[in-house]
Amino acid sequence: MEQRIIANRLDWMDWAKAIAITIVVFGHLRSPLMTWVFSFHMPFFIMLSGFLQKKRPLREEVVKSAKSLLLPYVIYNLFLLVYSLCTGEYQANYPLSMLVGLQWNLSMACRPLWFLLALFWMRVAYAALPQDGRKGSYVLALLCILFVWVYAGEEPMKPEHNYFQIFEAIICFPFFIIGTLLHQYKGEKLLDGFPVPLRFLLIAMGLVVGFYIVGQNGFVNIFRLTPGNEVPLFYISAAIISICHIWLIYQSLRVRSRYIELVSEGTLLIFAVHQAIFWPLREVLPGGFWGSLAVALVTVAVLSGFAWLARKYCPVLIGKM
């Protein structure tokens, strides 16, 4: 996700991105909260991406996103294909699957890269809308929800048919649009007119409602194209929980931290390779909530060091050119 260049850095957004990537890593570990985390961790991440997205001409967006997303996709896949050779997971179809964006056929370490392709399509779709295309964005987002509602679980929308990660882009695009609208209307400040205790009470109530709906909807896994039992419940719960997290972080964490800035800038790298760190060790890593949280924090800390090196010597690895 690209940090918007503005006069006053969005310190709360750095915290939001750092928390979001930690939640993603935590969700991929053995945790008793897996159902709850998977219900919103990627929608939250996508919403932040939409919040930070600038409206650019289509041609400019394609070129920029190809450099910042597709090039890292190729680089990380090549690295992880070599990695899969070392771990004994490599199969003969891996190079072709990488070229056609079929992450389902690749090793578990490679699968998080679906996000780079999906985000590319979301950015391009947003750029293709008219310059003042709010109505168009509403319509396209609703069409995506309708598509998922009709085809979720059906034969056309199966992971093994998911070339170039188009289906994940369709599932996630409504959250991307919500993020752009939050930025346009300063949605993070929506609670500023309320007394402070009431702000946090409203956030808590929103989270309770959101997670209650999650309990009704069941398990969600966007990579596996599984939005739970009821598609509308998935979108409603994920949107409520993600927006409440944005409000909570905005109200609580408007302070600058150099380390958090580094994690924020390194989210692409962390997302791309985090499973390569702990997946081979999953049988010996501590489980449960606290064990998984500790592993997630250590993983993010270690990879933030690599993000620092990438920022200094190879910025393409964090989506910079």
N, C-alpha and C positions, 0 to 999 in steps of 0.2 A: 504494500500500500504506500502511496506517495504522500510525503508530508507536504502540505500546502505551504508555499513560501509567502509569508505575510509579515508585516512589520512586527507584530507581537506574536511570538511563537505560542501555539496552542498547547500549553503545558498539560492541560487535562487530557488532550487527545493522545499525547505521548503515553500517559498512564493508561488510557483506554486501550491503546494498541498493545502495550506491554502486558496488561491483564488479559486481553483477548488471546494473545499467543500462548500465555501460560495456561489458560483454560483449555486451549486446543491440545497442548502437549499433555496436560493432566487427563483429558478425556480419552487419550489413546493408551493410557496405562490401565492396569487392573484396578478399577475403583468401584466401590459399591454405588457411587453416584453416576455411573455411566449413562443411564437412561436420562437423567436430568441434565447432564452436561451436553449430551449429543442433541438434546432438544433445541438448543439455542446457540451453541458455541460457534458454528459456522455462520448462521444468520447475523450474529453480533459482529463477527469479523467482516462480513460482506457489507453490513450497514456502515461500518466505519470507513470502508473503502469508498462507498458512495458519498459519504459526507466529505471526504477529501478530494473527490473527483472534480476536475475543472471541465467546463464545457468547451470543447475544441472542435474545429472543423474535422470532418471524417478522415480525410487524407492524413492530416497531422496526427490524429489520434492513432490511426493504424500504424504509422511509422514509429511513433513514440512507444506505443504499447508492445510492438514487435521487439523493440530494443530492450525494454524494461521487463518484459514478461516472457516472450517466446525465446529470446536468446538465453536467459537463465534457465528456462525449461529444458533446452537442448543440453546446456552445459551440465546441469545437475543430473539429468537422465544419463548422460555419458558416464559421469562419475559413479552414479548408483548402479549402472550396468556392470562396471568393473567391480564395484563393491559386491554385487550379487555373484560374480564369478568367485570371489574370495570366500563367500559364505556358502557356496554350493547351490545357490538358488537359481542360477542362470539357466535359461532354456533357449532353444534355437529361435523361437519366435519373438524374443525380446526386442531386437533391433527394429523389426517391422512394426511391432506394437507401439514402440516409441514414436515412430514416424507418423503413424495414423492416430496418435493420441489415445490409444486404447490402454489406459492405465490398469484396467481390470486384469489384463494378462501379465502384468509385471509383478515383481516381488513386492512384499509389504513395504519395504524401505522406499520404493519408488512411488507408491500410490498417492502420497500427499501432494505430489506435483499436479494432480488434477486441478488444484486451485488456480494455478497459473494460467492454464488454458481457459478455464471457465471465466476467470476475471478478464482475460483478453476479450472474449466475446461480449461480456457485459459492458465493458468500456466502449467497444466498437458500436454496439447496439445503441448505447446512450448518445454517442457522438452522431449517429445517423438520424436521430430525431431532430426536428426543426430547432433553430436556435432558442426560440421561446416555446419549447415543446412540452410544457407541463401536461397538457391534455393528452398528447401523444404518449408521454411516459406512463400516465395512468392507464391508458388503453392497453399499451403493450404489457405492462405489469399484470393487469387483469387477464389478458390473453394467456400469459405464462401460467398463472394460477389455474385457469380453466383447462389448459393442456395437461398440467400435472394431475388435476382432479379426474380427468377423463382417462388418462393413460397410465397412472401410477399402478404398478403391479401387472400391467398387461404386457403382452409379448413384445410390442414395438419398443417399450421403454424398459429394457433390461440392461444391466451393466455390461454384458458381453456384446451389446450392440452400440455402446456409447462411444463412438468415434469422436475424437477431438473434444471430448468432455462437454458436448453440446447440451446434454440433458441436465447436468449440474448447473450450467449457466442459466437454463430455463427455470429450474427450481429456485435459484438464488436471486434472479434478476429483480423480483419485487422488493427484496430487502435492500438491494443496491439503490433502487429508486427511492425507497423510504429514507435512506441515508442522504441522498441528494436533496430531498425535500426538507429534511431536518436542518441541513445547512442553509438552504434558501430562506427558510422561515425562522432561523435561529431557535430551533426546537429544543436545543439543550438548555435554553434559558426559560422555558415555559413555566417552570415552577418558581421563578424568582419573585413573583408578586405575592407569594404566600409566606407566612411566618416560617422560620426555619424548622421548628418541630413538626409543623404540618407538612412541609416538603418531604421529610423523611418518612412520615406516616403514610403519605400517598404513595411513595416509592415502595414501601414495605407491603402495602395493600396490593399494589400492582404485581409485585413478585409473587405474592401468595396466590392471586388469581391466575397468573400465568402458569405457575407450576401445578396448580390444581388442574388446569386444562391439560397440561402435559400428562398428568396421571390418567386422564380419560383417553388421551390419544395413543399412548403406548410408545414403543421404541422408535426412534428416528435415526436414520443414517443416510446422509445426503449422497455420499460416495456410492453407496449401494442402491441409490434411488428409492429409498424407503422413507416416505414422509409420515409414517405412523398409520393408525387406523382410519383417520379422517383428515383429508387434505386441508379443509378450512380450519380445523382445530390446530393443525401444525402451524399454519401461517399466523393465526391469531396469537397463539401462545408464544411463538418465537419472536414476533414483533413486540408484544408487551414486555417480555423479559429483557430483550435487547435494549429497548428504549429506556426501561427502568435502570438498567446498568449504566447507560449513558448519563441519565439524570444523576444517579448516585455518584458516579465518578466526577462529573462536572461540579457537583455540590461539595465534594469532599477532597478532591486532589488537584486543586489548581496551584500546585507548587512545582518548581523546577528541580529536576534531578538529572545530573549528567548520565548516570547509569541508566535511568529509565529512557532517556533520549536515545542512548545507544541501542537498547533493546527494541525501542520503537522503530529505529532505522533498520534494524536487522531482522524484522519479522519475516521477510521473504526467505532469508537464509535459514532461519530457525524452522520455519514451516517446511522447507524443502528437505532438510536432512535430519530432523529430530528423531524419526523412527529408526534411522540407521544407527543411532547411538544405543537406544535401549531395546530395540526389537530382538536382537540375538540374545539379550540377557534377561528376557522377560520372565523366565522360569526362576531366576534367582533374585530378581529385584523385589524389594518389599512391597506388599500389597496393602489393601485397606486405604482409608482416606489419607491418613497422615503419611504413610509410606509413599503412596503415589504422589502426594503433594510435594514431599521432599525431593523425589526423583525429578518431578517436573521443574521445580525451582533450580535444581542443580543443572539439569539439561539446558534450561534457558540461560543460566549464568555461563556455562561452558561455551555455548554457541554464541553468546554475545561477545565473547573474546574473539571468536573467529569473525564476527561481524565487524569488530574494530579493525582487524587486519584487512578485511575486504574493503572497508571504507577507505583505508589508507592506500592499499596496493591494487585492489581489483574490484572497483565499485560495481561492476556489472553483476557481481554475485549478490548484491543487495538491491538490484533493480535500478542502479544509477549508471549514468553514462558520462 
